[in-house]
Amino acid sequence: MLILGNAGALAGLPMTAVVMTFLSGVFGLGLGDTFCIIALQSVGVARAVPLVATYPLFSLVWSTFLLGEPLTLTAVLGACVILFGIWLLSKDKNEETGVRGKLPLTGAIVSLATVMVWLVSVTLMGSP
């Protein structure tokens, strides 16, 4: 905004909006993206990205129970599909032995922590 000469618009913003935007950036970009990188290193792209993409499931729970938004059949069906996908990801087949393994707990926790931090970040942006 400084480059485009619109710095005056920033001065007119309420301090609450500035603080919430700052906190959202710290949570989302700072902490959330750091967790995401750790998850990528821990369980690999093929598992971390789908787990992090479970954001709609957590958003559904958050918005329904904490923000009082209505729960629809479509949202419930979508949540079931997401849970099925998580179950599929928990399965791993070793190509050499054919033995199935489990998703490393640390990688799963960090992936889901990413989702929660990003959820808080987006919620802060919507705060009054």
MMTF fields as JSON, N, C-alpha, C and O atoms, coordinates in Angstrom:
{
  "mmtfVersion": "1.0.0",
  "mmtfProducer": "UNKNOWN",
  "numBonds": 511,
  "numAtoms": 512,
  "numGroups": 128,
  "numChains": 1,
  "numModels": 1,
  "chainsPerModel": [1],
  "groupsPerChain": [128],
  "chainIdList": ["A"],
  "bondAtomList": [4, 2, 8, 6, 12, 10, 16, 14, 20, 18, 24, 22, 28, 26, 32, 30, 36, 34, 40, 38, 44, 42, 48, 46, 52, 50, 56, 54, 60, 58, 64, 62, 68, 66, 72, 70, 76, 74, 80, 78, 84, 82, 88, 86, 92, 90, 96, 94, 100, 98, 104, 102, 108, 106, 112, 110, 116, 114, 120, 118, 124, 122, 128, 126, 132, 130, 136, 134, 140, 138, 144, 142, 148, 146, 152, 150, 156, 154, 160, 158, 164, 162, 168, 166, 172, 170, 176, 174, 180, 178, 184, 182, 188, 186, 192, 190, 196, 194, 200, 198, 204, 202, 208, 206, 212, 210, 216, 214, 220, 218, 224, 222, 228, 226, 232, 230, 236, 234, 240, 238, 244, 242, 248, 246, 252, 250, 256, 254, 260, 258, 264, 262, 268, 266, 272, 270, 276, 274, 280, 278, 284, 282, 288, 286, 292, 290, 296, 294, 300, 298, 304, 302, 308, 306, 312, 310, 316, 314, 320, 318, 324, 322, 328, 326, 332, 330, 336, 334, 340, 338, 344, 342, 348, 346, 352, 350, 356, 354, 360, 358, 364, 362, 368, 366, 372, 370, 376, 374, 380, 378, 384, 382, 388, 386, 392, 390, 396, 394, 400, 398, 404, 402, 408, 406, 412, 410, 416, 414, 420, 418, 424, 422, 428, 426, 432, 430, 436, 434, 440, 438, 444, 442, 448, 446, 452, 450, 456, 454, 460, 458, 464, 462, 468, 466, 472, 470, 476, 474, 480, 478, 484, 482, 488, 486, 492, 490, 496, 494, 500, 498, 504, 502, 508, 506],
  "bondOrderList": [1, 1, 1, 1, 1, 1, 1, 1, 1, 1, 1, 1, 1, 1, 1, 1, 1, 1, 1, 1, 1, 1, 1, 1, 1, 1, 1, 1, 1, 1, 1, 1, 1, 1, 1, 1, 1, 1, 1, 1, 1, 1, 1, 1, 1, 1, 1, 1, 1, 1, 1, 1, 1, 1, 1, 1, 1, 1, 1, 1, 1, 1, 1, 1, 1, 1, 1, 1, 1, 1, 1, 1, 1, 1, 1, 1, 1, 1, 1, 1, 1, 1, 1, 1, 1, 1, 1, 1, 1, 1, 1, 1, 1, 1, 1, 1, 1, 1, 1, 1, 1, 1, 1, 1, 1, 1, 1, 1, 1, 1, 1, 1, 1, 1, 1, 1, 1, 1, 1, 1, 1, 1, 1, 1, 1, 1, 1],
  "groupList": [{"groupName": "MET", "atomNameList": ["N", "CA", "C", "O"], "elementList": ["N", "C", "C", "O"], "formalChargeList": [0, 0, 0, 0], "bondAtomList": [1, 0, 2, 1, 3, 2], "bondOrderList": [1, 1, 2], "singleLetterCode": "M", "chemCompType": "L-PEPTIDE LINKING"}, {"groupName": "LEU", "atomNameList": ["N", "CA", "C", "O"], "elementList": ["N", "C", "C", "O"], "formalChargeList": [0, 0, 0, 0], "bondAtomList": [1, 0, 2, 1, 3, 2], "bondOrderList": [1, 1, 2], "singleLetterCode": "L", "chemCompType": "L-PEPTIDE LINKING"}, {"groupName": "ILE", "atomNameList": ["N", "CA", "C", "O"], "elementList": ["N", "C", "C", "O"], "formalChargeList": [0, 0, 0, 0], "bondAtomList": [1, 0, 2, 1, 3, 2], "bondOrderList": [1, 1, 2], "singleLetterCode": "I", "chemCompType": "L-PEPTIDE LINKING"}, {"groupName": "GLY", "atomNameList": ["N", "CA", "C", "O"], "elementList": ["N", "C", "C", "O"], "formalChargeList": [0, 0, 0, 0], "bondAtomList": [1, 0, 2, 1, 3, 2], "bondOrderList": [1, 1, 2], "singleLetterCode": "G", "chemCompType": "PEPTIDE LINKING"}, {"groupName": "ASN", "atomNameList": ["N", "CA", "C", "O"], "elementList": ["N", "C", "C", "O"], "formalChargeList": [0, 0, 0, 0], "bondAtomList": [1, 0, 2, 1, 3, 2], "bondOrderList": [1, 1, 2], "singleLetterCode": "N", "chemCompType": "L-PEPTIDE LINKING"}, {"groupName": "ALA", "atomNameList": ["N", "CA", "C", "O"], "elementList": ["N", "C", "C", "O"], "formalChargeList": [0, 0, 0, 0], "bondAtomList": [1, 0, 2, 1, 3, 2], "bondOrderList": [1, 1, 2], "singleLetterCode": "A", "chemCompType": "L-PEPTIDE LINKING"}, {"groupName": "PRO", "atomNameList": ["N", "CA", "C", "O"], "elementList": ["N", "C", "C", "O"], "formalChargeList": [0, 0, 0, 0], "bondAtomList": [1, 0, 2, 1, 3, 2], "bondOrderList": [1, 1, 2], "singleLetterCode": "P", "chemCompType": "L-PEPTIDE LINKING"}, {"groupName": "THR", "atomNameList": ["N", "CA", "C", "O"], "elementList": ["N", "C", "C", "O"], "formalChargeList": [0, 0, 0, 0], "bondAtomList": [1, 0, 2, 1, 3, 2], "bondOrderList": [1, 1, 2], "singleLetterCode": "T", "chemCompType": "L-PEPTIDE LINKING"}, {"groupName": "VAL", "atomNameList": ["N", "CA", "C", "O"], "elementList": ["N", "C", "C", "O"], "formalChargeList": [0, 0, 0, 0], "bondAtomList": [1, 0, 2, 1, 3, 2], "bondOrderList": [1, 1, 2], "singleLetterCode": "V", "chemCompType": "L-PEPTIDE LINKING"}, {"groupName": "PHE", "atomNameList": ["N", "CA", "C", "O"], "elementList": ["N", "C", "C", "O"], "formalChargeList": [0, 0, 0, 0], "bondAtomList": [1, 0, 2, 1, 3, 2], "bondOrderList": [1, 1, 2], "singleLetterCode": "F", "chemCompType": "L-PEPTIDE LINKING"}, {"groupName": "SER", "atomNameList": ["N", "CA", "C", "O"], "elementList": ["N", "C", "C", "O"], "formalChargeList": [0, 0, 0, 0], "bondAtomList": [1, 0, 2, 1, 3, 2], "bondOrderList": [1, 1, 2], "singleLetterCode": "S", "chemCompType": "L-PEPTIDE LINKING"}, {"groupName": "ASP", "atomNameList": ["N", "CA", "C", "O"], "elementList": ["N", "C", "C", "O"], "formalChargeList": [0, 0, 0, 0], "bondAtomList": [1, 0, 2, 1, 3, 2], "bondOrderList": [1, 1, 2], "singleLetterCode": "D", "chemCompType": "L-PEPTIDE LINKING"}, {"groupName": "CYS", "atomNameList": ["N", "CA", "C", "O"], "elementList": ["N", "C", "C", "O"], "formalChargeList": [0, 0, 0, 0], "bondAtomList": [1, 0, 2, 1, 3, 2], "bondOrderList": [1, 1, 2], "singleLetterCode": "C", "chemCompType": "L-PEPTIDE LINKING"}, {"groupName": "GLN", "atomNameList": ["N", "CA", "C", "O"], "elementList": ["N", "C", "C", "O"], "formalChargeList": [0, 0, 0, 0], "bondAtomList": [1, 0, 2, 1, 3, 2], "bondOrderList": [1, 1, 2], "singleLetterCode": "Q", "chemCompType": "L-PEPTIDE LINKING"}, {"groupName": "ARG", "atomNameList": ["N", "CA", "C", "O"], "elementList": ["N", "C", "C", "O"], "formalChargeList": [0, 0, 0, 0], "bondAtomList": [1, 0, 2, 1, 3, 2], "bondOrderList": [1, 1, 2], "singleLetterCode": "R", "chemCompType": "L-PEPTIDE LINKING"}, {"groupName": "TYR", "atomNameList": ["N", "CA", "C", "O"], "elementList": ["N", "C", "C", "O"], "formalChargeList": [0, 0, 0, 0], "bondAtomList": [1, 0, 2, 1, 3, 2], "bondOrderList": [1, 1, 2], "singleLetterCode": "Y", "chemCompType": "L-PEPTIDE LINKING"}, {"groupName": "TRP", "atomNameList": ["N", "CA", "C", "O"], "elementList": ["N", "C", "C", "O"], "formalChargeList": [0, 0, 0, 0], "bondAtomList": [1, 0, 2, 1, 3, 2], "bondOrderList": [1, 1, 2], "singleLetterCode": "W", "chemCompType": "L-PEPTIDE LINKING"}, {"groupName": "GLU", "atomNameList": ["N", "CA", "C", "O"], "elementList": ["N", "C", "C", "O"], "formalChargeList": [0, 0, 0, 0], "bondAtomList": [1, 0, 2, 1, 3, 2], "bondOrderList": [1, 1, 2], "singleLetterCode": "E", "chemCompType": "L-PEPTIDE LINKING"}, {"groupName": "LYS", "atomNameList": ["N", "CA", "C", "O"], "elementList": ["N", "C", "C", "O"], "formalChargeList": [0, 0, 0, 0], "bondAtomList": [1, 0, 2, 1, 3, 2], "bondOrderList": [1, 1, 2], "singleLetterCode": "K", "chemCompType": "L-PEPTIDE LINKING"}],
  "groupTypeList": [0, 1, 2, 1, 3, 4, 5, 3, 5, 1, 5, 3, 1, 6, 0, 7, 5, 8, 8, 0, 7, 9, 1, 10, 3, 8, 9, 3, 1, 3, 1, 3, 11, 7, 9, 12, 2, 2, 5, 1, 13, 10, 8, 3, 8, 5, 14, 5, 8, 6, 1, 8, 5, 7, 15, 6, 1, 9, 10, 1, 8, 16, 10, 7, 9, 1, 1, 3, 17, 6, 1, 7, 1, 7, 5, 8, 1, 3, 5, 12, 8, 2, 1, 9, 3, 2, 16, 1, 1, 10, 18, 11, 18, 4, 17, 17, 7, 3, 8, 14, 3, 18, 1, 6, 1, 7, 3, 5, 2, 8, 10, 1, 5, 7, 8, 0, 8, 16, 1, 8, 10, 8, 7, 1, 0, 3, 10, 6],
  "groupIdList": [1, 2, 3, 4, 5, 6, 7, 8, 9, 10, 11, 12, 13, 14, 15, 16, 17, 18, 19, 20, 21, 22, 23, 24, 25, 26, 27, 28, 29, 30, 31, 32, 33, 34, 35, 36, 37, 38, 39, 40, 41, 42, 43, 44, 45, 46, 47, 48, 49, 50, 51, 52, 53, 54, 55, 56, 57, 58, 59, 60, 61, 62, 63, 64, 65, 66, 67, 68, 69, 70, 71, 72, 73, 74, 75, 76, 77, 78, 79, 80, 81, 82, 83, 84, 85, 86, 87, 88, 89, 90, 91, 92, 93, 94, 95, 96, 97, 98, 99, 100, 101, 102, 103, 104, 105, 106, 107, 108, 109, 110, 111, 112, 113, 114, 115, 116, 117, 118, 119, 120, 121, 122, 123, 124, 125, 126, 127, 128],
  "secStructList": [7, 6, 6, 6, 6, 7, 2, 2, 2, 2, 2, 6, 1, 7, 2, 2, 2, 2, 2, 2, 2, 2, 2, 2, 2, 0, 0, 0, 0, 0, 0, 0, 2, 2, 2, 2, 2, 2, 2, 2, 2, 2, 2, 7, 2, 2, 2, 2, 2, 2, 2, 2, 6, 6, 2, 2, 2, 2, 2, 2, 2, 0, 0, 0, 0, 0, 1, 7, 7, 7, 7, 7, 2, 2, 2, 2, 2, 2, 2, 2, 2, 2, 2, 2, 2, 2, 2, 2, 2, 6, 7, 3, 3, 7, 6, 6, 6, 7, 7, 3, 3, 7, 7, 7, 2, 2, 2, 2, 2, 2, 2, 2, 2, 2, 2, 2, 2, 2, 2, 2, 2, 2, 2, 2, 2, 6, 7, 7],
  "xCoordList": [0.822, 0.0, 0.868, 0.486, 2.028, 2.936, 3.415, 3.522, 3.702, 4.194, 3.127, 3.441, 1.881, 0.787, 0.24, -0.664, 0.793, 0.358, -0.939, -1.608, -1.309, -2.554, -2.319, -3.15, -1.233, -0.906, -1.949, -2.122, -2.64, -3.671, -4.813, -5.458, -5.068, -6.137, -5.801, -6.696, -4.531, -4.123, -4.368, -4.754, -4.147, -4.325, -5.785, -6.073, -6.704, -8.122, -8.686, -9.851, -7.869, -8.355, -8.431, -7.59, -9.42, -9.48, -8.293, -7.838, -7.798, -6.649, -6.931, -6.026, -8.183, -8.551, -8.301, -7.789, -8.658, -8.454, -6.973, -6.57, -6.17, -4.728, -4.124, -3.312, -4.523, -3.994, -4.426, -3.608, -5.695, -6.184, -5.501, -5.201, -5.258, -4.55, -3.127, -2.63, -2.469, -1.105, -1.077, -0.248, -1.98, -2.026, -2.345, -1.779, -3.239, -3.577, -2.346, -2.118, -1.57, -0.342, 0.664, 1.305, 0.806, 1.751, 1.317, 2.133, 0.024, -0.466, -0.403, 0.199, -1.022, -1.144, 0.168, 0.542, 0.865, 2.105, 3.288, 4.104, 3.374, 4.511, 4.417, 5.219, 3.452, 3.327, 2.734, 3.26, 1.65, 0.996, 1.876, 1.97, 2.518, 3.385, 4.611, 5.113, 5.092, 6.212, 5.785, 6.516, 4.604, 4.08, 3.925, 4.231, 3.452, 3.251, 4.575, 4.635, 5.617, 6.93, 7.446, 8.015, 7.243, 7.656, 6.883, 7.456, 5.591, 4.771, 5.25, 5.328, 5.567, 6.065, 7.344, 7.521, 8.23, 9.482, 9.247, 9.961, 8.252, 8.011, 7.324, 7.752, 6.269, 5.497, 5.484, 4.906, 6.114, 6.165, 4.957, 3.927, 5.11, 4.085, 2.794, 1.7, 2.92, 1.744, 0.813, -0.374, 1.334, 0.492, 0.194, -0.929, 1.163, 0.974, -0.058, -0.928, 0.031, -0.878, -2.339, -3.187, -2.669, -4.065, -4.524, -5.675, -3.644, -4.03, -4.274, -5.244, -3.396, -3.571, -4.829, -5.466, -5.178, -6.364, -7.664, -8.739, -7.575, -8.788, -9.383, -10.288, -8.889, -9.353, -10.887, -11.426, -11.612, -13.079, -13.728, -14.75, -13.169, -13.73, -13.656, -14.638, -12.508, -12.337, -13.112, -13.615, -13.202, -13.98, -15.449, -16.14, -15.931, -17.318, -17.589, -18.573, -16.726, -16.897, -16.827, -17.663, -15.83, -15.609, -16.829, -17.335, -17.285, -18.381, -19.714, -20.548, -19.918, -21.174, -21.265, -22.252, -20.248, -20.339, -19.874, -20.357, -18.952, -18.453, -19.069, -19.207, -19.436, -19.976, -21.478, -22.089, -22.082, -23.531, -24.087, -25.272, -23.283, -23.797, -24.566, -24.257, -25.566, -26.38, -25.589, -24.699, -25.933, -25.299, -26.194, -27.376, -25.629, -26.42, -26.039, -24.977, -26.909, -26.642, -25.405, -24.589, -25.268, -24.103, -22.813, -21.826, -22.815, -21.626, -21.305, -20.137, -22.322, -22.107, -21.542, -20.626, -22.08, -21.557, -20.103, -19.271, -19.811, -18.441, -17.501, -16.375, -17.958, -17.148, -16.87, -15.764, -17.863, -17.669, -16.627, -15.805, -16.662, -15.673, -14.269, -13.311, -14.149, -12.849, -12.33, -11.154, -13.208, -12.792, -12.362, -11.409, -13.068, -12.683, -11.303, -10.487, -11.043, -9.737, -8.624, -7.53, -8.896, -7.897, -7.606, -6.452, -8.643, -8.441, -7.581, -6.676, -7.872, -7.066, -5.602, -4.704, -5.372, -3.999, -3.255, -2.025, -3.977, -3.324, -2.756, -2.001, -3.122, -2.612, -1.402, -1.399, -0.375, 0.83, 1.31, 1.382, 1.629, 2.072, 3.528, 3.888, 4.357, 5.757, 5.862, 5.401, 6.462, 6.535, 7.33, 7.01, 8.355, 9.2, 8.562, 8.581, 7.999, 7.48, 5.972, 5.456, 5.264, 3.815, 3.123, 1.907, 3.893, 3.341, 2.791, 3.418, 1.636, 1.039, 1.545, 1.687, 1.815, 2.268, 1.301, 0.309, 1.583, 0.723, 1.408, 2.631, 0.594, 1.082, 1.815, 1.271, 3.052, 3.775, 2.959, 2.454, 2.838, 2.012, 2.463, 1.634, 3.753, 4.264, 3.855, 3.423, 3.983, 3.608, 2.128, 1.729, 1.311, -0.136, -0.486, -1.311, 0.138, -0.142, 0.266, -0.485, 1.443, 1.918, 1.044, 0.758, 0.62, -0.261, -1.582, -2.072, -2.147, -3.427, -3.254, -4.178, -2.092, -1.814, -1.774, -2.206, -1.257, -1.245, -2.664, -2.932, -3.564, -4.963, -5.559, -6.236, -5.307, -5.889, -5.339, -6.085, -4.051, -3.447, -4.003, -4.317, -4.131, -4.694, -6.155, -6.609, -6.887, -8.274, -8.37, -9.221, -7.505, -7.475, -7.109, -7.681, -6.165, -5.729, -6.882, -7.076, -7.642, -8.776, -9.869, -10.507, -10.081, -11.094, -10.718, -11.585, -9.44, -8.992, -9.267, -9.573, -9.161, -9.426, -10.899, -11.241, -11.775, -13.187, -13.68, -14.87, -12.776, -13.173, -13.564, -13.014, -14.524, -14.953, -13.887, -14.088],
  "yCoordList": [-1.186, 0.0, 1.252, 2.284, 1.153, 2.3, 2.611, 3.779, 1.592, 1.769, 2.412, 3.256, 2.025, 2.547, 3.876, 4.461, 4.34, 5.617, 5.574, 6.598, 4.417, 4.263, 4.083, 3.477, 4.583, 4.411, 5.048, 4.608, 6.058, 6.718, 5.784, 5.953, 4.804, 3.841, 3.016, 2.636, 2.741, 1.982, 2.777, 2.212, 4.067, 4.915, 4.964, 5.204, 4.741, 4.795, 3.5, 3.451, 2.454, 1.172, 1.188, 1.804, 0.523, 0.408, -0.408, -1.33, -0.076, -0.778, -2.265, -3.088, -2.62, -4.029, -4.802, -5.921, -4.21, -4.87, -5.058, -6.096, -4.077, -4.166, -5.268, -6.064, -5.308, -6.316, -7.716, -8.636, -7.888, -9.202, -9.655, -10.839, -8.737, -9.081, -9.502, -10.471, -8.788, -9.138, -10.526, -11.363, -10.765, -12.072, -13.194, -14.284, -12.927, -13.912, -14.273, -15.443, -13.279, -13.533, -14.328, -15.236, -13.991, -14.727, -16.178, -17.089, -16.397, -17.764, -18.509, -19.579, -17.94, -18.637, -18.817, -19.934, -17.721, -17.797, -18.262, -19.066, -17.754, -18.113, -19.523, -20.384, -19.762, -21.047, -22.127, -23.238, -21.81, -22.808, -23.322, -24.53, -22.42, -22.85, -23.601, -24.502, -23.236, -23.977, -25.402, -26.347, -25.568, -26.907, -27.693, -28.884, -27.025, -27.69, -28.207, -29.328, -27.417, -27.847, -29.034, -29.973, -28.988, -30.116, -31.373, -32.46, -31.229, -32.372, -32.936, -34.153, -32.06, -32.52, -33.333, -34.36, -32.872, -33.584, -34.896, -35.876, -34.91, -36.069, -37.226, -38.375, -36.924, -38.002, -37.94, -38.812, -36.916, -36.793, -36.061, -35.915, -35.614, -34.816, -35.609, -35.082, -36.864, -37.671, -37.878, -38.145, -37.759, -37.931, -36.599, -36.378, -35.729, -34.465, -33.568, -33.009, -33.428, -32.516, -32.96, -32.12, -34.227, -34.615, -34.425, -34.058, -34.668, -34.453, -32.976, -32.616, -32.131, -30.693, -30.219, -29.251, -30.904, -30.53, -30.986, -30.84, -31.54, -31.888, -30.658, -30.773, -29.506, -28.241, -28.138, -27.686, -28.537, -28.399, -29.181, -28.746, -30.315, -31.089, -30.29, -30.197, -29.723, -28.951, -27.641, -27.155, -27.084, -25.866, -26.147, -25.315, -27.297, -27.693, -27.791, -27.242, -28.484, -28.644, -27.284, -26.964, -26.495, -25.17, -24.268, -23.65, -24.21, -23.288, -23.749, -22.923, -25.058, -25.576, -25.437, -24.918, -25.895, -25.951, -24.676, -24.364, -23.945, -22.743, -21.451, -20.47, -21.46, -20.238, -20.318, -19.328, -21.494, -21.643, -21.691, -21.416, -22.026, -22.131, -23.44, -24.424, -23.468, -24.681, -25.819, -25.586, -27.047, -28.244, -28.798, -29.054, -28.983, -29.484, -30.925, -31.4, -31.612, -32.993, -33.055, -33.967, -32.103, -32.064, -31.958, -32.62, -31.141, -30.977, -32.269, -32.636, -32.952, -34.219, -35.271, -36.007, -35.348, -36.303, -35.973, -36.871, -34.691, -34.279, -34.667, -35.099, -34.513, -34.892, -36.392, -36.818, -37.19, -38.645, -39.008, -39.899, -38.329, -38.582, -38.219, -38.939, -37.113, -36.702, -37.739, -38.099, -38.219, -39.232, -40.53, -41.181, -40.895, -42.084, -41.881, -42.803, -40.684, -40.382, -40.456, -40.935, -39.983, -40.085, -41.545, -41.925, -42.354, -43.784, -44.406, -45.194, -44.045, -44.568, -44.162, -44.954, -42.939, -42.467, -43.165, -43.215, -43.699, -44.365, -45.717, -46.346, -46.141, -47.402, -47.126, -46.197, -47.945, -47.809, -49.204, -50.078, -49.404, -50.716, -50.643, -49.876, -51.434, -51.518, -52.304, -53.443, -51.702, -52.334, -53.635, -54.561, -53.722, -54.914, -56.066, -57.21, -55.765, -56.833, -57.027, -58.092, -56.015, -56.098, -55.894, -56.056, -55.538, -55.341, -53.919, -52.949, -53.833, -52.517, -51.931, -52.635, -50.626, -49.93, -48.818, -48.611, -48.115, -47.016, -45.687, -45.602, -44.672, -43.313, -42.919, -43.085, -42.395, -41.984, -40.966, -39.988, -41.212, -40.382, -38.924, -38.016, -38.704, -37.329, -36.585, -35.434, -37.212, -36.575, -36.254, -35.194, -37.185, -36.952, -35.797, -34.95, -35.763, -34.692, -33.341, -32.372, -33.266, -31.985, -31.553, -30.365, -32.495, -32.162, -31.591, -30.595, -32.212, -31.741, -30.464, -29.655, -30.278, -29.011, -27.866, -26.753, -28.145, -27.14, -26.681, -25.485, -27.637, -27.328, -26.45, -25.463, -26.812, -26.061, -24.633, -23.688, -24.481, -23.142, -22.297, -21.124, -22.88, -22.139, -21.775, -20.699, -22.659, -22.373, -21.17, -20.301, -21.12, -19.97, -18.709, -17.645, -18.827, -17.666, -17.088, -15.872, -17.94, -17.469, -16.89, -15.899, -17.51, -16.996, -15.598, -14.735, -15.376, -14.058, -12.99, -11.847, -13.353, -12.408, -12.021, -10.942, -12.897, -12.598, -11.947, -11.66, -11.71, -11.094, -9.649, -8.962, -9.178, -7.772, -6.811, -5.598],
  "zCoordList": [0.0, 0.0, 0.0, -0.553, 0.618, 0.617, -0.793, -1.167, -1.57, -2.934, -3.81, -4.65, -3.625, -4.435, -3.918, -4.515, -2.813, -2.271, -1.502, -1.364, -0.999, -0.256, 1.242, 1.919, 1.766, 3.178, 4.079, 5.215, 3.611, 4.402, 4.756, 5.791, 3.906, 4.185, 5.422, 6.178, 5.629, 6.811, 8.093, 9.116, 8.032, 9.213, 9.645, 10.818, 8.72, 9.036, 9.607, 10.003, 9.653, 10.168, 11.691, 12.346, 12.252, 13.714, 14.22, 13.542, 15.39, 15.963, 16.142, 15.997, 16.457, 16.611, 15.317, 15.35, 14.186, 12.892, 12.607, 12.083, 12.941, 12.717, 13.585, 13.113, 14.853, 15.778, 15.341, 15.329, 14.984, 14.557, 13.267, 13.11, 12.359, 11.122, 11.425, 10.851, 12.317, 12.719, 13.366, 13.008, 14.315, 14.986, 13.997, 14.086, 13.069, 12.051, 11.221, 10.915, 10.867, 10.107, 10.899, 10.369, 12.17, 13.022, 13.145, 13.001, 13.412, 13.535, 12.203, 12.107, 11.19, 9.908, 9.183, 8.825, 8.966, 8.19, 9.035, 8.584, 10.256, 11.101, 11.636, 11.276, 12.483, 13.151, 12.246, 12.181, 11.552, 10.7, 9.576, 9.362, 8.862, 7.761, 8.272, 7.6, 9.456, 10.051, 10.364, 10.067, 10.962, 11.215, 9.914, 9.859, 8.879, 7.592, 7.034, 6.528, 7.119, 6.626, 7.437, 6.88, 8.758, 9.602, 9.215, 9.15, 8.959, 8.552, 7.215, 7.045, 6.277, 4.977, 5.139, 4.485, 6.009, 6.247, 6.999, 6.784, 7.874, 8.724, 7.99, 8.101, 7.248, 6.61, 5.096, 4.447, 4.517, 3.07, 2.504, 3.163, 1.291, 0.631, 0.423, 0.626, 0.023, -0.311, 0.876, 0.689, 2.097, 3.273, 3.956, 4.408, 4.034, 4.76, 4.082, 4.751, 2.778, 2.081, 2.215, 2.514, 2.011, 2.224, 3.671, 3.908, 4.634, 6.026, 6.311, 6.978, 5.806, 5.998, 5.271, 5.685, 4.192, 3.42, 4.089, 3.508, 5.311, 6.049, 6.716, 7.542, 6.368, 6.923, 6.959, 7.969, 5.901, 5.948, 7.081, 7.611, 7.465, 8.564, 9.861, 10.598, 10.129, 11.353, 11.289, 12.302, 10.108, 9.926, 10.196, 10.785, 9.777, 10.024, 11.521, 12.017, 12.229, 13.678, 14.371, 15.217, 14.008, 14.601, 14.391, 15.328, 13.138, 12.828, 13.412, 13.781, 13.496, 14.02, 15.537, 16.06, 16.232, 17.687, 18.389, 19.478, 17.79, 18.45, 17.914, 18.645, 16.641, 16.059, 15.798, 15.395, 16.027, 15.923, 14.512, 14.324, 13.514, 12.15, 11.98, 12.652, 11.089, 10.927, 10.274, 9.456, 10.652, 10.107, 9.005, 9.231, 7.807, 6.671, 6.349, 6.75, 5.627, 5.217, 4.325, 4.455, 3.436, 2.54, 3.346, 3.027, 4.371, 5.2, 5.951, 6.081, 6.439, 7.144, 6.198, 6.564, 4.992, 4.006, 3.647, 3.513, 3.494, 3.219, 4.348, 4.102, 5.583, 6.749, 6.743, 7.076, 6.368, 6.284, 5.233, 5.449, 4.114, 3.057, 3.538, 3.26, 4.253, 4.793, 5.787, 5.753, 6.674, 7.644, 6.961, 7.39, 5.905, 5.138, 4.511, 4.494, 4.001, 3.427, 4.453, 4.154, 5.666, 6.735, 7.045, 7.244, 7.086, 7.33, 6.222, 6.497, 4.981, 3.875, 3.995, 3.709, 4.415, 4.564, 5.688, 5.677, 6.651, 7.764, 7.342, 8.083, 6.175, 5.651, 4.777, 3.969, 4.95, 4.131, 3.786, 4.65, 2.548, 2.131, 1.715, 0.822, 2.355, 2.001, 0.697, 0.616, -0.313, -1.636, -1.614, -2.359, -0.777, -0.755, 0.021, -0.434, 1.189, 2.034, 1.908, 2.248, 1.424, 1.329, 2.667, 2.768, 3.703, 5.039, 5.162, 4.738, 5.736, 5.944, 7.25, 8.25, 7.229, 8.427, 8.765, 8.065, 9.817, 10.246, 9.971, 9.853, 9.875, 9.714, 10.989, 12.08, 10.878, 12.08, 12.879, 12.328, 14.18, 15.041, 15.033, 14.981, 15.084, 15.104, 13.837, 13.912, 12.696, 11.435, 11.377, 10.893, 11.877, 11.89, 12.817, 12.476, 13.982, 14.947, 14.389, 14.499, 13.795, 13.247, 12.07, 11.919, 11.245, 10.123, 10.619, 10.087, 11.622, 12.152, 12.981, 13.064, 13.587, 14.282, 13.278, 13.576, 12.095, 11.024, 10.726, 10.617, 10.596, 10.304, 11.403, 11.117, 12.647, 13.756, 13.818, 14.077, 13.582, 13.616, 12.478, 12.677, 11.285, 10.163, 10.445, 10.056, 11.114, 11.454, 12.393, 12.204, 13.398, 14.296, 13.529, 13.764, 12.62, 11.823, 11.015, 10.995, 10.354, 9.541, 10.431, 10.075, 11.59, 12.516, 13.015, 13.153, 13.282, 13.72, 12.656, 12.993, 11.399, 10.315, 10.264, 9.779, 10.761, 10.744, 12.022, 12.153, 12.968, 14.251, 14.054, 13.192, 14.859, 14.735, 15.211, 15.174]
}
